[in-house]
Amino acid sequence: MSLDRTEIRELLKLRKFDELSRFGQKKLASVLIGFLSDGDELYRFRAAEALGIVCKNIAESDEEHVRKILRRLFWSLNDESGSYCVGAPLGIGEIGRNAPHPFEGFKNMLVSLVDNWEVELKYVIYAIGRAASSVKDSYPDPIEKLTPLLEHENAEIRGLAAWALGELRAVSAKEALEKLREDNEEITIYDGDFRVVKVGKLVEEVLVKLSQTG
């Protein structure tokens, strides 16, 4: 079936990812990558979610193509690419979550993006959280990279770092997280849709999750 970008945009808006299965998955992946730079941030997140699902489907028969997509996304974060893709880390994270085997060789690269000041840090943190099960044993250690960010001057970075540490089941970060219980700055976080939450409230949710970690 031919790809209608307007139709795909509408499906992303409605989060009807199951309906994307009727399109050719490899061509669809390329279209979704285009949405990672959309002017509306909602479509960046939705496209990333869809890309993860599509790459899971592709990986069933062609893991090397998924690796090709990952290389393209990392390259798009390089100035030399000529086509910088701000939402590329989001797509990388969703692929890590949904297609862990072909992602294996890229996990260290994702975590290392924390130190790349040219890349949107909040997207890197979110990606690490989404791909937590695939990056937990990465080098550099994602927990060691994210814990110092709990003291970041930007509330959004503090909050997302706390959330990602929760996804990583970072029990070692509990003491640092406790210090943010009274942080009343509000941030916006995506979990299928955008929600506004105080950093302290988000930290409480993370601490509950960590308390249940065996």
URJORA-V818328 format. One record per residue. N is the residue number from 1. SS is DSSP state (h for helix, s for strand, l for the rest). PHI is phi in degrees with one decimal (NA if undefined). Layout:
((N | SS | PHI) (N | SS | PHI))
This chain:
((1 | l | NA) (2 | l | -66.5) (3 | l | -94.8) (4 | l | -105.6) (5 | h | -57.9) (6 | h | -65.1) (7 | h | -66.9) (8 | h | -63.0) (9 | h | -59.7) (10 | h | -66.7) (11 | h | -65.5) (12 | h | -66.8) (13 | h | -58.1) (14 | h | -86.6) (15 | l | 59.1) (16 | l | -94.8) (17 | h | -65.5) (18 | h | -62.8) (19 | h | -76.0) (20 | h | -75.4) (21 | h | -67.2) (22 | h | -80.5) (23 | l | -93.1) (24 | l | -61.2) (25 | h | -66.4) (26 | h | -69.3) (27 | h | -67.8) (28 | h | -61.8) (29 | h | -56.6) (30 | h | -63.9) (31 | h | -65.5) (32 | h | -64.5) (33 | h | -59.6) (34 | h | -61.0) (35 | h | -73.3) (36 | l | -68.7) (37 | l | -111.7) (38 | l | -59.9) (39 | l | -67.3) (40 | l | -96.9) (41 | h | -59.8) (42 | h | -56.5) (43 | h | -70.5) (44 | h | -64.2) (45 | h | -68.4) (46 | h | -65.9) (47 | h | -63.8) (48 | h | -63.4) (49 | h | -57.2) (50 | h | -63.3) (51 | h | -61.8) (52 | h | -61.5) (53 | h | -66.2) (54 | h | -62.1) (55 | h | -68.1) (56 | h | -62.1) (57 | h | -66.3) (58 | h | -63.6) (59 | h | -62.5) (60 | l | -63.5) (61 | l | -127.1) (62 | l | -152.1) (63 | h | -63.2) (64 | h | -63.9) (65 | h | -67.7) (66 | h | -65.1) (67 | h | -63.5) (68 | h | -61.6) (69 | h | -64.2) (70 | h | -63.2) (71 | h | -62.0) (72 | h | -62.9) (73 | h | -67.7) (74 | h | -65.0) (75 | h | -62.3) (76 | l | -69.1) (77 | l | -94.5) (78 | l | -97.7) (79 | h | -54.5) (80 | h | -70.5) (81 | h | -67.6) (82 | l | 78.2) (83 | l | -146.1) (84 | l | -56.1) (85 | l | -115.9) (86 | l | -60.3) (87 | l | -92.3) (88 | h | -53.8) (89 | h | -58.6) (90 | h | -63.4) (91 | h | -65.0) (92 | h | -60.5) (93 | h | -62.9) (94 | h | -69.6) (95 | h | -66.7) (96 | h | -60.0) (97 | h | -72.8) (98 | h | -99.5) (99 | l | -132.0) (100 | h | -61.2) (101 | h | -67.6) (102 | h | -67.6) (103 | h | -78.3) (104 | h | -48.3) (105 | h | -76.5) (106 | h | -117.0) (107 | h | -63.3) (108 | h | -65.3) (109 | h | -65.6) (110 | h | -63.6) (111 | h | -63.1) (112 | h | -65.6) (113 | h | -64.0) (114 | h | -57.0) (115 | h | -91.8) (116 | l | -93.6) (117 | l | -69.0) (118 | l | -83.1) (119 | l | -101.9) (120 | l | -63.6) (121 | h | -59.9) (122 | h | -62.9) (123 | h | -72.6) (124 | h | -65.3) (125 | h | -61.9) (126 | h | -61.2) (127 | h | -61.6) (128 | h | -62.4) (129 | h | -63.5) (130 | h | -67.4) (131 | l | -99.6) (132 | h | -49.6) (133 | h | -66.6) (134 | h | -92.9) (135 | h | -112.4) (136 | l | -58.6) (137 | l | -109.0) (138 | l | -76.5) (139 | l | -126.3) (140 | l | -68.5) (141 | l | -66.7) (142 | h | -62.7) (143 | h | -67.6) (144 | h | -66.9) (145 | h | -74.7) (146 | h | -87.2) (147 | h | -56.4) (148 | h | -62.0) (149 | h | -73.2) (150 | h | -66.4) (151 | h | -104.6) (152 | l | -64.5) (153 | l | -68.8) (154 | l | -88.7) (155 | h | -59.9) (156 | h | -63.1) (157 | h | -68.2) (158 | h | -59.1) (159 | h | -64.6) (160 | h | -66.5) (161 | h | -63.3) (162 | h | -61.6) (163 | h | -59.6) (164 | h | -63.7) (165 | h | -64.2) (166 | h | -65.5) (167 | h | -64.5) (168 | l | -83.1) (169 | l | 54.4) (170 | l | -81.7) (171 | h | -59.1) (172 | h | -65.4) (173 | h | -96.7) (174 | h | -57.8) (175 | h | -62.5) (176 | h | -66.4) (177 | h | -67.2) (178 | h | -56.2) (179 | l | -68.4) (180 | l | -101.4) (181 | l | -57.6) (182 | l | -99.8) (183 | l | -77.4) (184 | l | -97.6) (185 | l | -72.8) (186 | s | -94.6) (187 | s | -132.7) (188 | s | -109.2) (189 | s | -129.3) (190 | s | -99.2) (191 | l | -142.9) (192 | l | 105.0) (193 | l | -154.5) (194 | s | -82.7) (195 | s | -136.1) (196 | s | -99.0) (197 | s | -147.8) (198 | s | -74.5) (199 | h | -56.5) (200 | h | -60.1) (201 | h | -65.2) (202 | h | -63.3) (203 | h | -63.5) (204 | h | -60.1) (205 | h | -62.7) (206 | h | -65.9) (207 | h | -63.0) (208 | h | -62.3) (209 | h | -61.7) (210 | h | -68.6) (211 | h | -67.3) (212 | l | -95.7) (213 | l | -82.3) (214 | l | -83.5))
